[in-house]
């Protein structure tokens, strides 16, 4: 049975691991960005909270114009909740939705759980907080390992991704010494398909991983009492990937200095020692030496094979950069240095010129597996965000509307190969509220260089490079006292490094209209046009979808 086809592409925006970040600099006449537990001027109650549970019933028609000429119809029932809490000691944003699709004729039944959550709770005011984040997403994946949002082209190519992390943050002061520390425990799981490329090679899809991340730093800020700031720090990151028992371990120690140039500008530098290792085991092989594939479509790990080193970098690391913080609403950090036996660039820029306008840019560089990249991206999200969902499918798309250089997650979902990789890229987002309407745009570039140990099945992935470019824009707002609208547009290009796979290009747009019938009941209508050029289909895929339905807010 075929499934209805509806596409939406999320815009990648995720920070890689960057443990080399130098001491945060705040000039004597400027304030830096907010720390966990702080907020802008709050209401007299000291908190803002909203919880909005809802149910939906909709009828959806999808016309597949190419290849073929097919019309599929199904009924969609959904339930979800959108919640936000922003207070002096706690903060969280949650968007969770479950839907069930009942197909007619050739359209098959399906269900999906999607959501995004990020929050913190204060245990000891101004000292100790506990934070957490979670993601649930459903996508399709092509034979190059690229994620394609949204519902699957084929049930056999459907993949569900679940990720989450939790951990404490410590911020305290011992006399003149500022002490910060944090720990994060993360877990990621992908229920993916059994993929074979056009030339018959198996694509080893990521299964699950556990990550540990810990960082510590103690330092003196400029003028307390020295004219320059000094500090020492250490950190450790480890990801254990279930596929072929892959492991990433990264330990470092470093010292840094902060040299004020003006009250709002400083030069920063650091030097230290780091040891990075990537290793794995080989797959079980049959009598002919062919790797054995398990029932889940993944290579079976040979637990008796020796652990083999795929990458190692040990020795001196350093970086130099600038920190510019002219106000509480503007912050820039840019760093250049040496790491992973090569040069590295990373940094962030956030700007909130008014309460209605947000700008964020991030440049990232890090080594991890799929799970480590995703949990790092979750941790980069602010706790005060609003998600945008596709009006037809209900999937989260685009960037979360909030201040910050890490307000999107999509880049972390760009490829679900199991191999560890070095990811480098740049992303940017802009949002502005004009009256009661909000407009946003996000764009970025992501490059992943995969790492595989020689003498193992992963050696075929070593040096393979995946690249993606993405763009997403949207606008929403009221049309009248009882009506509103949403319009979204996306474009995404993915280039697989696997031979004979080629590019994947997706383009689409959707529009929705909402009309309040009563205080709690809303009628809604939506249309979507989507285009896909991929190895998934012999011809370009073109679809048009329409939805009419009702939503009840409790």
C-alpha positions as CSV (number, residue, x, y, z in Angstrom):
1,X,0.0,0.0,0.0
2,X,1.3,3.4,-0.9
3,X,1.5,6.3,1.5
4,X,0.4,9.9,0.8
5,X,3.4,12.1,-0.1
6,X,3.9,15.5,1.6
7,X,7.2,17.1,1.9
8,X,8.6,19.8,4.2
9,X,12.3,20.6,4.7
10,X,13.7,21.9,8.0
11,X,16.5,24.5,7.9
12,X,19.7,23.3,9.5
13,X,21.1,25.4,12.4
14,X,23.1,23.5,14.9
15,X,26.3,24.2,16.8
16,X,29.1,21.6,16.8
17,X,31.2,20.9,19.9
18,X,33.5,23.8,20.7
19,X,35.2,23.1,24.0
20,X,37.9,25.6,23.2
21,X,35.7,28.7,23.8
22,X,37.6,31.3,25.7
23,X,36.5,33.1,28.8
24,X,33.3,35.1,28.4
25,X,34.2,38.8,28.5
26,X,31.9,41.5,29.8
27,X,33.2,45.0,29.6
28,X,32.9,47.3,32.7
29,X,30.2,49.4,30.9
30,X,28.4,46.5,29.2
31,X,26.4,43.5,30.2
32,X,26.7,40.1,28.5
33,X,24.0,37.8,27.3
34,X,21.6,36.4,29.9
35,X,22.7,33.4,31.8
36,X,20.4,30.5,32.8
37,X,17.9,31.7,35.4
38,X,18.0,35.3,34.3
39,X,15.5,37.1,32.1
40,X,14.5,40.5,30.7
41,X,12.2,42.7,32.7
42,X,9.4,40.4,33.9
43,X,5.9,40.9,35.0
44,X,5.1,41.7,38.6
45,X,4.4,38.0,39.2
46,X,8.0,37.2,38.2
47,X,6.8,34.5,35.7
48,X,5.0,34.0,32.4
49,X,3.3,30.6,31.8
50,X,0.9,29.2,29.2
51,X,-0.2,25.6,28.5
52,X,-2.4,25.0,25.4
53,X,-3.5,21.4,24.8
54,X,-5.5,20.7,21.6
55,X,-7.1,18.1,19.4
56,X,-7.6,18.2,15.6
57,X,-9.6,16.4,13.0
58,X,-8.8,16.9,9.3
59,X,-9.4,15.6,5.8
60,X,-6.3,15.6,3.5
61,X,-6.1,15.1,-0.3
62,X,-2.8,14.6,-2.1
63,X,-2.3,14.7,-5.8
64,X,0.9,13.1,-7.1
65,X,1.4,14.8,-10.4
66,X,4.7,13.1,-11.2
67,X,5.7,10.3,-11.6
68,X,2.2,9.1,-12.6
69,X,-1.1,10.7,-11.8
70,X,-2.5,9.6,-8.5
71,X,-4.9,11.1,-5.9
72,X,-4.7,9.8,-2.3
73,X,-7.1,10.7,0.5
74,X,-6.9,10.2,4.3
75,X,-8.4,11.4,7.5
76,X,-6.0,12.8,10.2
77,X,-6.7,12.8,13.9
78,X,-4.2,14.6,16.1
79,X,-3.6,15.6,19.7
80,X,-0.9,17.8,21.1
81,X,0.2,20.5,23.6
82,X,2.2,23.7,23.3
83,X,3.5,25.1,26.6
84,X,5.9,27.8,27.7
85,X,7.2,28.9,31.1
86,X,9.6,31.8,31.6
87,X,10.3,32.8,35.2
88,X,13.2,34.0,37.4
89,X,14.2,30.5,38.4
90,X,12.7,28.2,35.7
91,X,12.2,28.3,32.0
92,X,10.9,25.9,29.4
93,X,9.2,25.6,26.0
94,X,7.5,22.4,24.7
95,X,5.6,21.5,21.5
96,X,4.4,17.9,21.4
97,X,2.0,16.3,18.8
98,X,0.8,12.9,18.0
99,X,-1.2,12.2,14.8
100,X,-2.9,9.2,13.3
101,X,-3.6,9.0,9.5
102,X,-6.3,6.7,8.2
103,X,-5.9,6.1,4.5
104,X,-8.5,5.4,1.9
105,X,-7.9,3.2,-1.2
106,X,-4.2,3.0,-2.0
107,X,-3.3,5.3,0.9
108,X,-2.0,3.4,3.9
109,X,-2.5,4.1,7.6
110,X,0.3,5.7,9.6
111,X,1.1,7.6,12.8
112,X,3.8,10.0,14.0
113,X,5.0,11.5,17.2
114,X,6.8,14.8,16.8
115,X,8.0,17.3,19.3
116,X,10.6,19.7,20.6
117,X,11.3,20.6,24.2
118,X,14.0,22.6,26.1
119,X,14.0,23.8,29.6
120,X,15.9,24.3,32.9
121,X,15.0,24.4,36.6
122,X,16.9,26.1,39.4
123,X,18.1,24.0,42.3
124,X,20.2,26.6,44.0
125,X,19.5,30.2,42.9
126,X,22.3,31.8,40.9
127,X,24.4,28.6,41.5
128,X,23.0,25.3,40.3
129,X,20.5,24.5,37.6
130,X,19.3,21.4,35.9
131,X,18.6,21.5,32.2
132,X,17.1,19.1,29.6
133,X,16.1,18.9,26.0
134,X,14.3,16.4,23.7
135,X,13.3,15.9,20.1
136,X,11.0,13.5,18.2
137,X,10.9,13.7,14.4
138,X,9.7,11.6,11.5
139,X,11.4,11.9,8.1
140,X,12.2,9.9,5.0
141,X,15.7,8.9,4.0
142,X,17.1,8.4,0.5
143,X,19.7,6.0,-0.7
144,X,22.5,8.4,0.1
145,X,21.6,8.6,3.7
146,X,20.0,12.1,3.5
147,X,17.0,12.9,5.6
148,X,14.0,14.3,3.6
149,X,11.3,16.0,5.6
150,X,8.3,15.1,5.9
151,X,6.2,11.9,5.5
152,X,7.8,9.0,3.9
153,X,7.8,8.5,0.1
154,X,7.5,4.8,0.9
155,X,6.8,3.1,4.2
156,X,10.0,1.2,3.9
157,X,12.0,4.5,3.8
158,X,10.4,6.0,6.9
159,X,12.6,6.9,9.8
160,X,11.9,8.1,13.3
161,X,14.5,10.0,15.3
162,X,14.4,10.5,19.1
163,X,17.0,12.4,21.1
164,X,17.3,13.8,24.5
165,X,19.8,15.1,27.1
166,X,19.9,16.1,30.7
167,X,22.5,17.5,33.1
168,X,23.4,20.1,35.7
169,X,25.1,23.5,35.3
170,X,27.2,25.0,38.1
171,X,28.0,28.7,38.3
172,X,29.6,30.0,41.5
173,X,32.3,32.4,42.8
174,X,35.1,31.5,45.2
175,X,36.4,34.9,46.3
176,X,37.5,36.6,43.1
177,X,37.5,33.3,41.1
178,X,34.6,32.5,38.8
179,X,33.9,28.8,38.6
180,X,31.7,27.1,36.0
181,X,31.0,23.5,35.3
182,X,28.5,21.4,33.5
183,X,27.7,17.8,32.6
184,X,25.3,16.4,29.9
185,X,24.1,12.8,29.4
186,X,22.6,12.3,26.0
187,X,20.8,9.5,24.1
188,X,19.8,9.3,20.5
189,X,17.8,6.6,18.7
190,X,17.0,6.2,15.0
191,X,14.4,3.6,13.7
192,X,15.6,3.6,10.1
193,X,15.2,1.5,7.0
194,X,17.4,-1.0,5.3
195,X,19.1,1.1,2.6
196,X,21.0,-0.1,-0.5
197,X,22.5,2.3,-3.0
198,X,22.0,2.2,-6.7
199,X,25.2,0.2,-7.2
200,X,24.2,-2.3,-4.5
201,X,26.3,-1.1,-1.6
202,X,24.8,-1.2,1.9
203,X,24.2,2.1,3.7
204,X,24.9,1.6,7.4
205,X,22.1,3.7,9.0
206,X,22.7,5.1,12.5
207,X,21.0,3.0,15.3
208,X,21.7,4.6,18.7
209,X,24.3,6.3,20.8
210,X,25.0,7.5,24.3
211,X,27.0,10.7,24.9
212,X,28.8,12.2,27.9
213,X,30.0,15.7,28.0
214,X,31.7,17.5,30.9
215,X,33.4,20.9,31.2
216,X,35.1,22.9,34.0
217,X,36.7,26.3,34.2
218,X,38.0,28.6,36.9
219,X,39.2,32.1,36.1
220,X,39.6,35.7,37.0
221,X,37.7,38.3,35.0
222,X,39.6,41.4,33.8
223,X,40.1,44.0,36.6
224,X,39.4,41.5,39.3
225,X,42.1,42.2,40.4
226,X,44.4,41.9,37.4
227,X,44.1,44.2,34.3
228,X,43.6,41.0,32.2
229,X,41.5,37.9,32.7
230,X,43.1,34.5,33.2
231,X,41.7,31.1,33.5
232,X,42.2,27.3,33.3
233,X,39.8,24.7,32.1
234,X,39.3,21.1,31.2
235,X,36.7,19.0,29.4
236,X,35.8,15.6,28.2
237,X,33.4,14.3,25.5
238,X,32.6,10.7,24.7
239,X,30.1,9.2,22.3
240,X,29.5,5.4,22.1
241,X,27.7,4.5,18.9
242,X,26.0,1.2,18.8
243,X,26.9,0.5,15.1
244,X,30.1,-1.4,15.0
245,X,30.9,-0.3,18.5
246,X,32.2,3.1,17.4
247,X,33.6,5.5,20.0
248,X,34.6,9.1,20.0
249,X,36.7,10.4,22.9
250,X,38.0,13.9,23.3
251,X,39.8,15.2,26.4
252,X,41.5,18.5,26.8
253,X,43.1,20.9,29.3
254,X,43.9,24.6,28.5
255,X,44.6,28.0,29.8
256,X,43.3,31.2,28.4
257,X,43.7,35.0,28.7
258,X,41.4,37.9,28.1
259,X,42.9,41.2,27.2
260,X,40.5,44.2,27.3
261,X,41.0,46.7,24.4
262,X,38.0,48.9,25.2
263,X,35.2,48.5,27.7
264,X,33.2,46.4,25.2
265,X,36.0,44.7,23.1
266,X,38.6,42.2,24.2
267,X,41.2,40.0,22.5
268,X,41.2,36.4,23.8
269,X,43.7,33.6,23.4
270,X,44.2,30.1,24.7
271,X,46.6,27.2,24.5
272,X,46.4,23.6,25.8
273,X,46.7,19.9,25.2
274,X,44.0,17.7,23.6
275,X,43.8,14.0,22.9
276,X,41.1,12.9,20.3
277,X,40.5,9.3,19.3
278,X,37.9,7.7,17.0
279,X,37.8,3.9,17.0
280,X,35.5,1.0,16.1
281,X,35.3,-2.8,15.6
282,X,34.7,-4.7,12.3
283,X,31.5,-6.4,11.2
284,X,30.9,-10.1,11.4
285,X,31.9,-11.8,8.1
286,X,30.7,-15.0,6.5
287,X,32.9,-17.7,5.1
288,X,33.3,-15.7,1.9
289,X,34.4,-12.6,3.8
290,X,31.2,-10.7,3.1
291,X,29.9,-8.5,6.0
292,X,26.8,-10.0,7.7
293,X,23.6,-7.8,7.8
294,X,21.3,-8.2,10.7
295,X,17.5,-8.3,10.7
296,X,17.4,-4.5,11.3
297,X,19.3,-3.9,8.1
298,X,22.5,-2.8,9.9
299,X,25.9,-4.5,10.0
300,X,26.4,-7.0,12.8
301,X,29.3,-6.1,15.1
302,X,32.0,-8.6,15.7
303,X,32.5,-8.3,19.4
304,X,35.6,-10.5,19.3
305,X,37.4,-8.3,16.7
306,X,40.0,-5.9,18.0
307,X,39.2,-2.2,18.4
308,X,40.8,-0.3,15.5
309,X,41.8,3.3,15.5
310,X,40.2,5.4,12.7
311,X,41.5,8.9,13.8
312,X,43.9,10.3,16.4
313,X,45.0,13.8,17.2
314,X,47.2,14.4,20.2
315,X,49.2,17.4,21.2
316,X,49.1,21.2,21.2
317,X,45.9,23.1,20.6
318,X,45.5,26.9,20.5
319,X,43.1,29.6,19.4
320,X,43.0,33.4,19.2
321,X,39.9,35.6,18.8
322,X,37.9,38.6,19.7
323,X,34.9,39.1,21.9
324,X,32.6,42.2,21.4
325,X,29.7,42.9,23.7
326,X,28.6,46.5,23.3
327,X,25.2,45.8,25.0
328,X,23.0,43.1,26.5
329,X,21.4,42.7,23.1
330,X,24.5,42.3,21.0
331,X,27.3,39.7,21.3
332,X,30.0,38.6,18.9
333,X,32.7,35.9,19.4
334,X,35.1,34.8,16.6
335,X,37.9,32.3,17.0
336,X,40.7,30.9,14.8
337,X,43.1,28.2,15.9
338,X,44.6,24.8,15.5
339,X,42.7,21.6,16.4
340,X,42.2,18.1,15.1
341,X,45.7,18.4,13.4
342,X,44.3,21.2,11.2
343,X,43.1,24.8,11.4
344,X,39.7,25.5,12.9
345,X,37.2,28.4,12.8
346,X,34.2,28.8,15.1
347,X,32.1,31.6,16.6
348,X,28.7,33.1,17.2
349,X,26.9,36.4,16.6
350,X,23.6,37.4,18.2
351,X,21.8,40.7,17.8
352,X,18.5,41.9,19.1
353,X,18.2,45.5,17.8
354,X,14.7,45.7,19.2
355,X,12.3,43.5,21.1
356,X,10.8,42.5,17.8
357,X,13.9,41.6,15.8
358,X,16.3,38.7,16.3
359,X,19.5,37.9,14.3
360,X,21.7,34.8,14.8
361,X,24.8,33.5,13.1
362,X,27.0,30.5,14.0
363,X,30.1,28.9,12.6
364,X,30.9,25.5,14.0
365,X,33.5,22.7,13.9
366,X,33.5,19.4,15.8
367,X,33.9,15.7,15.7
368,X,31.1,13.4,16.8
369,X,28.6,10.9,15.7
370,X,25.0,11.6,14.6
371,X,23.8,11.5,18.2
372,X,26.5,13.8,19.6
373,X,25.7,16.4,16.9
374,X,22.0,16.2,17.6
375,X,22.3,16.6,21.4
376,X,24.8,19.4,21.0
377,X,22.2,21.1,18.8
378,X,19.4,20.6,21.4
379,X,21.6,22.1,24.1
380,X,22.2,25.2,21.9
381,X,18.5,26.0,21.7
382,X,17.2,28.7,24.0
383,X,14.5,27.9,26.5
384,X,12.1,30.6,25.1
385,X,11.2,29.6,21.5
386,X,8.1,29.1,19.3
387,X,8.1,26.3,16.8
388,X,6.6,26.5,13.3
389,X,4.8,23.4,12.0
390,X,3.9,22.5,8.5
391,X,0.1,23.2,8.2
392,X,-0.6,20.0,6.3
393,X,1.7,17.4,7.9
394,X,2.1,18.9,11.4
395,X,5.9,18.3,11.3
396,X,8.2,21.0,12.9
397,X,9.9,23.0,10.2
398,X,12.2,26.0,10.0
399,X,13.9,27.6,12.9
400,X,12.5,28.1,16.4
401,X,11.6,31.8,16.8
402,X,14.0,33.1,19.5
403,X,17.1,35.1,20.2
404,X,20.3,33.0,19.8
405,X,22.8,31.7,17.4
406,X,21.6,28.1,17.9
407,X,17.9,28.4,17.3
408,X,17.5,25.6,14.7
409,X,18.1,21.8,14.7
410,X,17.8,20.7,11.1
411,X,21.5,20.6,10.1
412,X,22.0,17.9,12.8
413,X,19.5,15.7,10.9
414,X,21.2,16.1,7.5
415,X,22.5,12.6,7.2
416,X,21.9,9.4,9.2
417,X,25.0,7.4,8.3
418,X,26.3,5.6,11.3
419,X,29.9,6.7,10.7
420,X,31.5,9.3,13.0
421,X,32.3,12.6,11.1
422,X,33.9,16.0,11.4
423,X,31.2,18.6,10.7
424,X,31.9,22.2,9.7
425,X,29.5,24.8,8.6
426,X,27.7,28.1,9.0
427,X,24.1,29.0,9.6
428,X,22.1,32.2,10.0
429,X,18.6,33.1,11.0
430,X,16.6,36.3,11.1
431,X,13.1,37.0,12.5
432,X,11.1,40.2,12.8
433,X,7.7,41.0,14.2
434,X,5.8,43.7,12.3
435,X,2.7,44.7,14.1
436,X,1.1,41.4,14.9
437,X,2.7,39.5,12.1
438,X,6.0,37.6,12.3
439,X,8.4,36.9,9.4
440,X,11.5,34.7,9.6
441,X,14.2,33.3,7.3
442,X,17.0,30.8,7.9
443,X,19.9,29.6,5.7
444,X,23.0,27.6,6.1
445,X,25.7,25.2,4.8
446,X,26.8,22.0,6.4
447,X,29.8,19.8,5.4
448,X,30.5,16.3,7.0
449,X,33.7,14.4,6.4
450,X,33.2,10.8,7.6
451,X,35.8,8.8,9.4
452,X,36.3,5.0,9.2
453,X,38.9,2.7,10.5
454,X,41.1,0.8,7.9
455,X,40.6,-2.9,7.8
456,X,36.9,-2.6,8.7
457,X,33.7,-2.2,6.7
458,X,33.7,1.5,7.7
459,X,36.8,2.0,5.7
460,X,34.6,2.5,2.7
461,X,33.1,5.6,4.4
462,X,36.5,7.1,5.3
463,X,36.9,10.4,3.5
464,X,33.4,10.5,2.1
465,X,32.0,14.0,2.2
466,X,28.3,15.0,2.4
467,X,27.3,18.6,1.8
468,X,24.0,20.4,2.2
469,X,22.7,23.9,1.6
470,X,19.3,25.0,2.9
471,X,16.9,27.9,3.0
472,X,13.6,28.4,4.8
473,X,11.3,31.4,5.1
474,X,7.9,32.0,6.6
475,X,5.4,34.7,7.6
476,X,2.4,34.4,9.9
477,X,-0.1,36.7,11.6
478,X,-3.7,37.8,11.9
479,X,-6.0,38.8,9.1
480,X,-8.8,40.1,11.3
481,X,-10.0,39.7,14.8
482,X,-11.1,36.1,14.1
483,X,-8.8,34.9,11.4
484,X,-5.1,34.4,10.8
485,X,-2.7,32.9,8.2
486,X,0.7,31.2,7.8
487,X,2.9,30.9,4.7
488,X,6.1,28.9,4.5
489,X,8.7,28.2,1.8
490,X,11.7,26.0,1.7
491,X,14.6,24.9,-0.5
492,X,17.2,22.2,0.2
493,X,20.1,20.7,-1.7
494,X,22.1,17.6,-0.5
495,X,25.1,16.2,-2.3
496,X,26.1,12.7,-1.2
497,X,29.7,11.7,-1.3
498,X,28.7,8.1,-2.2
499,X,29.5,7.2,-5.8
500,X,26.6,7.1,-8.2
501,X,24.2,8.6,-5.7
502,X,24.0,12.2,-7.0
503,X,22.2,15.2,-5.6
504,X,18.9,15.5,-3.9
505,X,17.0,18.8,-4.4
506,X,13.7,19.7,-2.6
507,X,11.6,22.8,-3.1
508,X,8.1,23.6,-1.7
509,X,5.7,26.1,-0.2
510,X,2.5,25.9,1.9
511,X,-0.2,28.3,3.0
512,X,-2.9,28.0,5.7
513,X,-5.9,30.0,6.8
514,X,-7.5,29.8,10.3
515,X,-10.9,31.0,11.3
516,X,-12.2,31.2,14.9
517,X,-15.7,29.7,15.1
518,X,-16.0,29.9,18.8
519,X,-13.7,30.8,21.7
520,X,-12.1,27.3,21.5
521,X,-13.0,26.0,18.1
522,X,-11.0,26.9,14.9
523,X,-11.6,25.9,11.3
524,X,-8.5,25.6,9.2
525,X,-7.7,25.1,5.5
526,X,-4.2,24.6,4.0
527,X,-2.6,23.9,0.6
528,X,1.0,22.8,-0.2
529,X,3.1,22.3,-3.3
530,X,6.3,20.2,-3.3
531,X,9.0,19.2,-5.7
532,X,11.7,16.6,-5.2
533,X,14.6,15.5,-7.5
534,X,16.2,12.4,-6.0
535,X,17.5,9.0,-6.7
536,X,14.4,7.8,-4.8
537,X,12.3,8.1,-7.9
538,X,13.0,7.5,-11.6
539,X,11.3,10.8,-12.3
540,X,11.0,14.1,-10.4
541,X,8.4,13.9,-7.8
542,X,5.7,16.7,-7.8
543,X,2.8,16.8,-5.4
544,X,0.0,19.1,-4.4
545,X,-1.9,18.7,-1.1
546,X,-5.0,20.3,0.5
547,X,-6.4,20.1,4.0
548,X,-9.6,21.1,5.7
549,X,-10.2,20.5,9.4
550,X,-11.2,21.6,12.9
551,X,-9.1,22.3,15.9
552,X,-10.3,22.5,19.5
553,X,-8.1,24.3,22.1
554,X,-8.8,23.4,25.8
